[in-house]
Amino acid sequence: MVDDQGSPSVQIFADTAAALARMQETAEMAGCRIVSTLPIETSSDPADHAVPATAILIELDDEAAGEAAVPLLDWLQREAARGARRGVVSAPAGLIDLVAACIGHSEIEHLCAADEAERLAAVVRACRRQAPRLQDVERSGGARVMQPAPGYAAGPAGPAEAALIRALIRIRRVRADHLPADLFADPAWDMLLDLLSSRLGGKKVAVSSLCVAAAVPPTTALRWIGVLEERGLVVRTADPDDRRRVWVELAPATAQALLAWLGRARRLAAEVL
């Protein structure tokens, strides 16, 4: 993704003039060479405009016209999957589920209401040269962590377990009524608890809903969802009835490990209460 002079090359796609100007400013701050700036059109094949060895930066503003970006997002996902390029997609909160349903590759960063520092960092990462990845090591490390401890196998989950998880989530939330909320940011754990609660309640969780459960800025939540997925702790499942939505759920091993933790926590609490 670097030209002959060493400046990273990017192509910018945007749906409004304001969106184009915003991403162009970020790219310039990142020291990028902007190869082209293009509008998002439903009738245009993105591959017809693609320049080899460039990062793709997409800025969306218009929630009502989000469907127009689907062919472009699908194409970028395929490009990332074959190792051809990286990308950044910045979109408003109303398009979180649509964008998440189209992209899910670790080489594409999904931003939502990101500040300038987050935007700049994302563009810089998208433009840097490929480096050897430690994904397999991270996955295996995550798998080792998410195991029921010896002697604490998960038993059958019932209404009591579901009620306990909901209570734990409420307890975590009321801390902010007494102490500064930024002392307790733990989005990965909050999302895992929310997913476990939903699993026990037989409910499905969309990406946008999980971002709310994380209780952090949406871009931070999206990044953590990516981390959990990359480590194999959660999985995404496409909604067969709605192209604009993707579900997030616990991987089976994660659910078993969390239930085992829940049982152990219950027994430890009983010893001191």
C-alpha positions in Angstrom: 0.0 0.0 0.0 2.9 2.3 -0.6 3.9 4.2 -3.7 7.3 4.5 -5.2 8.0 7.6 -3.1 7.1 5.9 0.1 3.8 7.8 0.7 0.9 5.5 1.5 -1.7 5.5 -1.3 -5.5 5.6 -0.6 -8.7 5.9 -2.5 -11.6 7.6 -0.8 -15.3 6.8 -1.4 -18.0 9.0 0.2 -21.7 9.6 -0.1 -21.8 13.3 0.5 -19.5 16.3 -0.1 -19.1 16.8 3.7 -18.2 13.1 4.1 -15.6 13.3 1.4 -14.0 16.5 2.8 -13.9 14.9 6.3 -12.1 11.7 5.1 -9.8 13.6 2.8 -8.7 15.8 5.7 -7.9 12.7 7.8 -6.0 11.1 5.0 -3.9 14.2 4.4 -3.1 14.4 8.1 -2.0 10.8 7.9 0.4 11.7 5.1 -1.4 9.7 2.5 -1.3 10.2 -1.2 -4.9 10.4 -2.3 -5.2 8.6 -5.6 -8.8 9.3 -6.2 -12.0 10.5 -4.5 -15.2 8.9 -5.7 -18.9 9.1 -5.0 -20.8 6.0 -3.9 -23.1 4.9 -6.6 -25.4 1.8 -6.7 -24.9 1.4 -10.5 -21.1 1.4 -10.4 -18.9 -1.6 -9.8 -16.2 -0.6 -7.3 -13.7 -2.9 -9.0 -13.9 -0.7 -12.1 -12.4 2.2 -10.2 -10.0 0.2 -7.9 -6.3 1.0 -8.1 -3.9 -1.8 -7.1 -2.0 -1.5 -3.8 -4.2 1.2 -2.3 -6.0 1.3 1.0 -9.8 2.0 0.7 -11.3 4.7 2.9 -15.1 4.9 3.0 -17.0 7.7 4.7 -20.8 7.5 5.0 -23.1 10.3 6.2 -26.6 9.6 4.9 -28.3 6.8 6.9 -31.2 6.8 4.5 -29.0 6.0 1.5 -26.9 3.3 3.3 -28.0 0.6 0.9 -26.1 2.3 -1.9 -22.9 1.4 -0.1 -23.6 -2.3 0.2 -21.8 -3.3 -3.1 -18.8 -1.3 -2.1 -18.7 -2.8 1.4 -19.1 -6.3 0.0 -16.3 -5.7 -2.5 -13.9 -4.4 0.2 -14.7 -7.4 2.4 -13.7 -9.7 -0.5 -10.6 -7.7 -1.2 -9.5 -8.0 2.5 -10.3 -11.7 2.6 -7.9 -12.4 -0.3 -5.2 -10.2 1.3 -5.4 -7.5 -1.5 -5.9 -4.4 0.6 -7.0 -2.9 3.9 -9.7 -0.4 4.6 -11.5 2.0 7.0 -15.2 2.4 7.1 -16.6 5.4 9.0 -20.4 5.5 9.3 -23.1 6.9 11.7 -24.7 4.9 14.5 -27.8 4.2 12.4 -25.7 2.2 10.0 -23.8 0.1 12.5 -25.7 -3.1 11.7 -25.7 -2.6 8.0 -21.9 -2.1 7.9 -21.3 -4.9 10.3 -23.4 -7.2 8.2 -21.1 -6.5 5.2 -17.7 -6.3 6.7 -16.1 -8.4 9.4 -12.5 -8.8 8.4 -9.7 -7.8 10.8 -8.1 -5.7 8.1 -11.1 -3.4 7.9 -11.7 -1.0 10.7 -15.2 0.1 11.4 -15.6 3.5 13.0 -18.6 5.1 14.4 -18.7 8.7 15.9 -14.9 8.4 16.2 -12.9 11.4 17.2 -10.1 12.7 15.0 -7.4 10.9 16.9 -9.2 7.5 16.4 -9.8 8.3 12.7 -6.2 9.2 12.2 -4.9 6.1 13.9 -7.2 3.9 11.9 -6.1 5.4 8.6 -2.4 5.0 9.6 -3.0 1.4 10.4 -4.8 0.7 7.2 -1.9 2.1 5.2 1.1 0.5 6.9 2.8 -2.5 5.3 1.6 -5.9 6.1 3.4 -7.5 9.0 3.5 -11.2 10.1 0.3 -11.8 12.1 0.1 -13.6 15.4 -3.5 -14.5 15.0 -3.1 -18.2 15.4 -1.2 -17.7 18.6 -3.8 -15.3 19.9 -6.6 -17.7 19.1 -5.0 -20.6 20.8 -4.2 -18.4 23.8 -7.8 -17.3 24.0 -9.0 -20.8 23.8 -6.8 -21.8 26.7 -8.2 -19.0 28.8 -11.8 -19.8 28.1 -11.9 -23.2 29.7 -13.9 -24.3 32.8 -11.5 -24.6 35.7 -10.8 -28.2 37.0 -13.6 -29.3 39.3 -16.0 -26.6 38.1 -17.8 -28.0 35.2 -20.8 -26.0 34.0 -24.1 -27.4 35.1 -27.5 -27.0 33.4 -28.5 -23.3 33.1 -31.9 -22.2 34.2 -33.9 -19.2 35.3 -31.8 -18.7 38.4 -28.6 -18.4 36.3 -30.3 -15.9 34.0 -31.5 -13.8 36.9 -28.1 -13.8 38.5 -26.4 -12.6 35.3 -29.0 -9.8 35.0 -28.3 -8.8 38.6 -24.6 -8.8 38.0 -25.0 -6.5 35.0 -27.2 -4.1 37.1 -24.6 -4.1 39.9 -21.9 -3.1 37.4 -24.0 -0.3 36.0 -24.9 1.3 39.4 -21.2 1.8 40.2 -21.4 5.0 38.0 -23.9 6.4 40.4 -21.3 6.5 43.2 -17.8 6.7 41.5 -16.5 8.0 38.1 -17.6 5.6 35.4 -14.3 5.9 33.5 -12.6 4.0 36.3 -14.4 0.8 35.4 -14.4 0.6 31.6 -14.4 -3.2 30.9 -16.2 -3.5 27.5 -15.1 -7.1 26.8 -16.5 -8.4 30.1 -19.7 -6.3 29.8 -20.3 -7.7 26.3 -19.7 -11.3 27.4 -22.1 -10.9 30.2 -24.7 -9.4 28.0 -24.3 -12.2 25.4 -24.6 -14.8 28.2 -27.8 -13.1 29.5 -29.3 -13.1 26.0 -28.3 -16.7 25.4 -30.0 -17.8 28.6 -33.0 -15.7 27.7 -33.2 -17.1 24.2 -32.6 -13.7 22.6 -30.5 -12.7 19.7 -28.1 -9.8 19.8 -27.4 -7.4 17.0 -24.0 -5.6 16.7 -25.7 -2.3 17.5 -27.3 -3.7 20.7 -24.0 -5.2 21.8 -22.3 -1.8 21.3 -24.8 -0.3 23.7 -24.2 -3.0 26.2 -20.5 -2.3 26.2 -21.1 1.2 27.7 -18.2 2.7 25.8 -18.0 4.8 22.7 -19.2 2.9 19.6 -15.9 2.7 17.8 -14.3 1.3 21.0 -17.1 -1.3 21.3 -16.7 -2.3 17.6 -13.0 -2.8 18.1 -13.6 -5.0 21.1 -16.2 -7.1 19.2 -13.5 -7.6 16.6 -11.0 -8.7 19.2 -13.5 -11.2 20.7 -14.3 -12.6 17.3 -10.6 -12.9 16.3 -9.9 -14.8 19.5 -12.8 -17.2 18.8 -14.8 -16.1 21.8 -17.8 -14.9 19.8 -19.2 -15.7 16.4 -21.2 -13.6 13.9 -24.2 -15.1 12.2 -25.9 -13.5 9.3 -29.7 -12.8 9.7 -31.3 -14.8 6.8 -34.3 -12.5 6.9 -32.5 -9.2 6.9 -29.4 -8.4 4.8 -28.8 -5.3 7.0 -28.2 -7.2 10.2 -25.8 -9.7 11.7 -26.1 -11.5 15.0 -23.3 -11.9 17.6 -23.4 -14.9 19.9 -21.0 -16.7 22.3 -19.0 -19.5 20.9 -20.1 -22.8 22.5 -16.8 -23.1 24.5 -17.1 -19.5 25.7 -20.7 -20.1 26.9 -19.6 -23.3 28.8 -16.7 -21.5 30.4 -18.8 -18.5 31.5 -21.4 -20.8 33.0 -18.7 -22.7 34.9 -17.4 -19.3 36.2 -21.0 -18.4 37.2 -21.4 -21.6 39.2 -18.0 -21.1 40.9 -18.9 -17.5 41.7 -22.2 -18.6 43.2 -20.4 -21.1 45.5 -17.7 -18.7 46.6 -20.4 -16.1 47.4 -22.3 -18.7 49.5 -19.2 -19.3 51.6 -19.0 -15.7 52.8 -22.7 -14.6 52.9 
